[in-house]
Amino acid sequence: MATLLDFRRRIRSVKNTQQITRAMKFVAAARLRRAQEAALAARPYAVELARVLRSTMARIESPEHPLLAKRPENNILVIVLTGERGLAGAFNSNVLRKAHEFFRSHQGKKITTIPVGKKGRDSLRRAGFRFAAEYVNVLARVDFKTAREIANLVADLYVKEEIDSVYIIFSEFKSVMVPTLAVEKLLPVEAIREDDTGKSEQGDRENKKPSETPIDYIYEQPEEQILSKLLPRYVETQILRAMLESSAAEHAARMTAMEAATNNANDVIEALTLHMNKVRQAAITKEIIEIVSGASYGA
């Protein structure tokens, strides 16, 4: 049977753990604010870039570009964005589960992956997937250089016809409590609809009227020249936006998980304290009974 000393040690241990989870919650909250601001700031640029690209493609009768070439999807490249560390609830497992669902739906195809994040890299390596490249420790501070490097790699593989399509799987940031798993097709770049890159722009969709007239841009350069510049930039922007969204979603998941852990520690401490008091009261009662019994026997 556990003694009072054992209970005190257990309570002290839980309190120390609670201090760690509370500190991690505050750190995640601070990082979430910066990551959320970066993700929200990147969305309008992605929307406008897609709008200009859509307008340019509409002006060309038969647009031709290596990134527009369509082939049967026999070789598929999948970019999987996960977290660098754990203690984020079900964030990493949800993304990996979504990735495995995608892999099962494309059985019989040759799958190549590019994991972005240490957790995804370790899991996909254990599963035996082939890597075209791997990127770790890049989501703590997302920069455009990394996104451009990934975009150049996948574009080069696609132009060389080593892959037939490129997908990206990530957790899109909606709110602290509501993440959204997304699977988006990067290559080949298809005709972009009005709501393709505006999926994250709830305010843009709510404020937009159904009868709004599309913007008619005036171009100085030939449309083909503009299209050749916009397509690589569009791929870079989509990858950068996905990295920013994934980073914000990870911090939100970690903050929520640490808050739940802190609250659970409170419950454990209360339960242990109550049990300890019962044990102490039982010990006191036993001692009183022994004293009274001894006094009665002596009398």
VMD Tcl script that draws the C-alpha trace (Angstrom):
set ca {
  {0.00 0.00 0.00}
  {1.30 3.46 -0.93}
  {2.51 5.56 1.97}
  {2.03 9.27 2.53}
  {5.59 9.85 1.33}
  {4.79 8.08 -1.94}
  {1.75 10.28 -2.47}
  {3.74 13.45 -1.76}
  {6.42 12.40 -4.23}
  {3.80 11.65 -6.88}
  {2.07 14.99 -6.35}
  {5.40 16.82 -6.53}
  {6.22 15.00 -9.78}
  {2.87 15.90 -11.34}
  {3.28 19.54 -10.31}
  {6.71 19.66 -11.97}
  {5.25 18.20 -15.13}
  {2.42 20.70 -14.98}
  {4.91 23.57 -14.87}
  {6.54 22.23 -18.03}
  {3.25 21.83 -19.90}
  {2.13 25.32 -18.84}
  {5.41 26.81 -20.07}
  {5.11 24.92 -23.37}
  {1.57 26.23 -23.77}
  {2.74 29.84 -23.41}
  {5.63 29.29 -25.82}
  {3.30 27.70 -28.38}
  {0.83 30.57 -27.98}
  {3.56 33.14 -28.66}
  {4.80 31.25 -31.71}
  {1.26 30.69 -32.91}
  {0.61 34.41 -33.07}
  {3.59 35.00 -35.35}
  {2.85 31.94 -37.49}
  {-0.81 32.89 -37.79}
  {0.05 36.40 -38.90}
  {2.45 35.03 -41.51}
  {-0.11 32.53 -42.83}
  {-2.87 35.12 -43.06}
  {-0.52 37.58 -44.75}
  {0.42 35.02 -47.42}
  {-3.16 34.21 -48.42}
  {-4.04 37.45 -50.29}
  {-0.88 37.20 -52.39}
  {-1.68 33.58 -53.31}
  {-5.22 34.55 -54.26}
  {-4.16 37.48 -56.43}
  {-1.41 35.49 -58.10}
  {-3.88 32.74 -58.97}
  {-6.31 35.36 -60.29}
  {-3.69 36.84 -62.61}
  {-2.63 33.36 -63.72}
  {-6.25 32.46 -64.42}
  {-6.70 35.60 -66.48}
  {-3.51 34.94 -68.44}
  {-4.45 31.33 -69.23}
  {-7.89 32.48 -70.39}
  {-6.31 34.84 -72.93}
  {-4.30 32.04 -74.60}
  {-6.28 29.71 -76.82}
  {-4.02 26.69 -76.27}
  {-1.50 27.50 -73.54}
  {1.69 25.46 -73.81}
  {4.21 25.08 -71.00}
  {6.07 22.10 -69.51}
  {4.21 22.55 -66.22}
  {0.88 22.32 -68.04}
  {1.64 19.02 -69.78}
  {-0.77 16.27 -68.74}
  {0.26 12.63 -68.66}
  {-1.19 9.45 -67.16}
  {-0.43 9.44 -63.44}
  {1.91 6.48 -63.20}
  {4.64 8.21 -61.17}
  {3.29 10.41 -58.39}
  {5.29 12.72 -56.15}
  {3.73 13.59 -52.79}
  {4.95 16.39 -50.52}
  {3.95 15.59 -46.92}
  {4.15 18.41 -44.36}
  {4.28 17.35 -40.72}
  {5.75 18.76 -37.53}
  {9.33 18.73 -36.32}
  {8.46 17.64 -32.78}
  {5.78 15.79 -30.90}
  {3.59 16.91 -27.98}
  {1.11 18.38 -30.46}
  {-1.83 16.11 -29.89}
  {-2.99 14.27 -33.01}
  {-1.47 16.80 -35.42}
  {1.22 14.57 -36.91}
  {-0.82 11.38 -36.82}
  {-3.74 13.05 -38.63}
  {-1.51 14.29 -41.46}
  {0.18 10.90 -41.80}
  {-3.15 9.11 -41.74}
  {-4.38 11.38 -44.53}
  {-1.19 10.65 -46.47}
  {-1.63 6.89 -46.11}
  {-5.24 7.20 -47.25}
  {-3.97 8.95 -50.36}
  {-1.36 6.22 -50.90}
  {-3.99 3.48 -50.60}
  {-6.25 5.26 -53.08}
  {-3.37 5.24 -55.60}
  {-2.27 1.65 -55.21}
  {-0.44 0.34 -58.24}
  {1.19 3.71 -58.87}
  {4.83 4.48 -58.20}
  {4.84 6.81 -55.19}
  {7.76 9.09 -54.36}
  {7.61 11.41 -51.39}
  {9.26 14.58 -50.15}
  {8.76 14.75 -46.37}
  {8.91 18.21 -44.84}
  {9.22 17.81 -41.09}
  {11.08 15.31 -38.93}
  {8.02 13.36 -37.79}
  {6.84 12.71 -41.33}
  {10.33 11.77 -42.49}
  {10.77 9.19 -39.73}
  {7.32 7.67 -40.27}
  {7.58 7.46 -44.06}
  {11.10 6.05 -43.83}
  {9.87 3.27 -41.54}
  {7.07 2.60 -44.02}
  {9.66 2.10 -46.79}
  {8.77 5.00 -49.11}
  {11.34 6.36 -51.52}
  {12.41 9.97 -50.98}
  {13.19 12.43 -53.74}
  {14.47 14.75 -51.00}
  {13.84 15.49 -47.34}
  {13.59 18.74 -45.41}
  {13.77 18.89 -41.62}
  {14.02 21.79 -39.20}
  {12.59 24.18 -41.79}
  {9.11 24.80 -40.36}
  {10.26 26.50 -37.16}
  {11.17 29.51 -39.27}
  {9.58 29.25 -42.70}
  {11.36 31.18 -45.43}
  {10.82 31.61 -49.14}
  {14.24 30.14 -49.97}
  {13.20 26.67 -48.83}
  {9.87 26.86 -50.66}
  {11.66 27.90 -53.86}
  {14.14 25.04 -53.49}
  {11.32 22.51 -53.17}
  {9.42 24.09 -56.07}
  {12.49 24.03 -58.32}
  {13.09 20.38 -57.47}
  {9.57 19.20 -58.24}
  {9.37 21.35 -61.38}
  {12.65 19.92 -62.64}
  {11.48 16.35 -62.00}
  {8.20 17.08 -63.77}
  {9.82 18.69 -66.81}
  {12.18 15.70 -67.12}
  {9.07 13.45 -67.05}
  {10.39 11.52 -64.07}
  {7.07 12.19 -62.36}
  {3.60 12.67 -63.81}
  {1.90 14.64 -61.04}
  {2.67 16.37 -57.75}
  {0.41 16.54 -54.70}
  {0.91 18.27 -51.38}
  {-0.66 17.08 -48.12}
  {-0.73 19.42 -45.13}
  {-2.85 20.73 -42.28}
  {-4.48 24.01 -43.22}
  {-4.93 26.50 -40.38}
  {-8.55 27.50 -39.82}
  {-8.67 28.25 -36.13}
  {-7.04 27.10 -32.92}
  {-9.62 24.35 -32.44}
  {-10.47 23.50 -36.07}
  {-7.60 22.41 -38.33}
  {-8.38 21.16 -41.83}
  {-6.43 18.45 -43.64}
  {-5.85 19.41 -47.27}
  {-4.69 17.47 -50.32}
  {-3.89 19.81 -53.20}
  {-2.61 19.05 -56.68}
  {0.37 21.19 -57.64}
  {1.37 19.75 -60.99}
  {0.26 19.74 -63.69}
  {-1.17 23.20 -63.20}
  {-4.76 22.95 -64.31}
  {-7.26 25.61 -65.21}
  {-7.79 27.42 -61.93}
  {-11.34 28.04 -60.84}
  {-12.50 31.03 -58.83}
  {-12.40 29.16 -55.54}
  {-9.25 27.04 -55.95}
  {-6.74 29.15 -54.05}
  {-9.40 31.15 -52.28}
  {-10.44 28.16 -50.22}
  {-8.67 29.60 -47.24}
  {-10.07 33.07 -47.81}
  {-13.41 32.88 -46.06}
  {-13.71 36.63 -45.88}
  {-12.93 36.95 -49.57}
  {-15.68 34.49 -50.46}
  {-18.19 36.02 -48.09}
  {-17.63 39.54 -49.39}
  {-17.62 38.50 -53.02}
  {-20.90 38.84 -54.89}
  {-21.95 36.08 -57.31}
  {-22.39 38.55 -60.16}
  {-19.02 40.24 -59.65}
  {-17.32 40.97 -62.98}
  {-13.84 39.41 -63.35}
  {-10.95 41.84 -63.46}
  {-9.66 42.47 -66.98}
  {-5.91 42.97 -66.69}
  {-3.87 44.91 -69.23}
  {-0.54 43.26 -70.06}
  {2.46 44.90 -71.66}
  {4.35 41.67 -72.36}
  {2.99 38.81 -74.50}
  {0.70 36.48 -72.61}
  {2.96 33.46 -73.24}
  {5.92 35.24 -71.67}
  {3.91 36.23 -68.62}
  {2.56 32.69 -68.28}
  {6.08 31.22 -68.31}
  {6.97 33.50 -65.39}
  {3.75 33.05 -63.44}
  {3.61 29.25 -63.44}
  {6.86 28.64 -61.49}
  {5.99 31.48 -59.12}
  {2.53 29.98 -58.59}
  {4.05 26.63 -57.57}
  {6.50 28.37 -55.21}
  {3.70 30.39 -53.65}
  {1.49 27.34 -53.10}
  {4.32 25.47 -51.37}
  {5.20 28.49 -49.22}
  {1.55 28.98 -48.24}
  {1.24 25.29 -47.32}
  {4.36 25.51 -45.15}
  {3.05 28.61 -43.36}
  {-0.38 27.02 -42.86}
  {1.19 23.82 -41.52}
  {3.45 25.73 -39.12}
  {0.52 27.70 -37.71}
  {-1.63 24.57 -37.40}
  {1.17 22.75 -35.55}
  {1.59 25.55 -33.00}
  {-2.19 25.69 -32.51}
  {-2.34 21.93 -31.95}
  {0.56 22.06 -29.49}
  {-0.99 24.93 -27.55}
  {-4.29 23.07 -27.31}
  {-2.59 19.82 -26.29}
  {-0.50 21.51 -23.59}
  {-3.54 23.32 -22.22}
  {-5.37 20.00 -21.97}
  {-2.33 18.40 -20.31}
  {-2.16 21.24 -17.77}
  {-5.84 20.84 -16.93}
  {-5.46 17.07 -16.64}
  {-2.55 17.58 -14.26}
  {-4.84 19.64 -12.04}
  {-7.33 16.78 -11.97}
  {-4.60 14.27 -11.13}
  {-3.27 16.48 -8.33}
  {-6.75 16.87 -6.84}
  {-7.38 13.13 -7.00}
  {-4.01 12.29 -5.43}
  {-4.49 14.91 -2.70}
  {-7.93 13.53 -1.86}
  {-6.59 9.97 -1.73}
  {-3.61 11.08 0.37}
  {-5.91 12.81 2.85}
  {-8.00 9.66 3.13}
  {-4.92 7.57 3.79}
  {-3.65 10.07 6.36}
  {-7.03 10.20 8.08}
  {-7.15 6.42 8.19}
  {-3.68 6.34 9.71}
  {-4.64 8.92 12.35}
  {-7.84 7.04 13.18}
  {-5.86 3.80 13.53}
  {-3.38 5.42 15.89}
  {-6.18 6.92 18.02}
  {-7.86 3.52 18.25}
  {-4.59 1.91 19.31}
  {-4.02 4.57 22.01}
  {-7.55 4.22 23.33}
  {-7.31 0.46 23.29}
  {-3.99 0.58 25.14}
  {-5.40 2.95 27.74}
  {-8.44 0.77 28.26}
  {-6.27 -2.34 28.63}
  {-4.03 -0.61 31.18}
  {-7.00 0.48 33.23}
}
mol new
graphics top color blue
foreach p $ca { graphics top sphere $p radius 0.5 }
foreach p [lrange $ca 0 end-1] q [lrange $ca 1 end] { graphics top cylinder $p $q radius 0.2 }
display resetview
